[in-house]
Amino acid sequence: MTVYRNKPEPLFELVVHDIARQPGFTATDAGYESNQWRYKAVADYLFDWLLEFAMKYSDLEDVNSVTAAKMLNKAAKTVYTTEKYGKRGEFGELFLHALIRQTFDSEPVISKIYYKTATNDTVKGFDAVHIVEQDNNLELWLGEVKFYKNAKDAIRDVVDELKTHTQNDYLQNEFVMISGKIDDKWPHAQKIKELLSKRNSLDKVFKQICIPVLLTYESDTVAKHNVDSEAFKTALLNETESLYNHFKEQSLPKVKIHLFLVPIADKEELLKALHSKLEGLQR
């Protein structure tokens, strides 16, 4: 039985979750508590996913009441151990991991962060590598993240990356890297290795690929409200739909894409909450 059968209780409310569109679309709401956006609750929720985000499959099989604390400490140190965290991308990658797992019941193919050669290195390539079961087939989800203040800046930059990362040479190099790091104990290991084989035409592989794109941004709507009222929900729906349309109007590559929008109140405050949580787990 897979170690990914259990998931934390959801935190984010789904403002939109529509898989019938192309691109697919999910927008989230973390909500308020005592008239404040829920920074600490978001940090606590994301770090509930830390072990499976940062560890490989066979290590997760060994997690028990005796080993859990030590492994959580090890996983936290894998993320980074620096005070210069303002421009690092790991928290965005953790966001994407959590939302794909929560909303699509995905499984990680590899933990890219696990294979860093030094603690404070940054990971290159796709920001997540998961599978999602669709119509009795395994779909490979190769994620892109932008943890930004401005939504349209995030859209501009992620579209550039999408164009680069769907080029044949880039994909073939990524597939070699991914295949070499798949844990043989993971139940789907052989099937995914066969899909990513050099002998497969990329035309075939493209039919089983989805690129989840996660964009955080400082939301005017979130900043103007302090309770989850109907007025707030309507305004947030309108804001996220407008951004979805802006994303859809871009020159996107011809591959299946699913857009996740995560409106936040203040990026710096959220980073502080996430960093504080990480530091606590590293002690």
Secondary structure, 3 states (H helix, E strand, C coil): CCHHHCCCCCCCEEEEEECCCCCEEEEEECCEECCEECHHHHHHHHHCCHHHHHCCHHHHCCCCCCCHHHHHHHHHHHHCCCCCCCCCCHHHHHHHHHHHHHHHCCEECCCHHHHCCCCCCCCCCCCEEEEEEECCEEEEEEEEEEECCCHHHHHHHHHHHHHHHCCHHHHHHHHHHHHHHCCCCCCCHHHHHHHCCCCCCHHHHHCCEEEEEEEEEECHHHHHCCCCCHHHHHHHHHHHHHHHHHHHCCCCCCCEEEEEEEEECCHHHHHHHHHHHHHHHHC
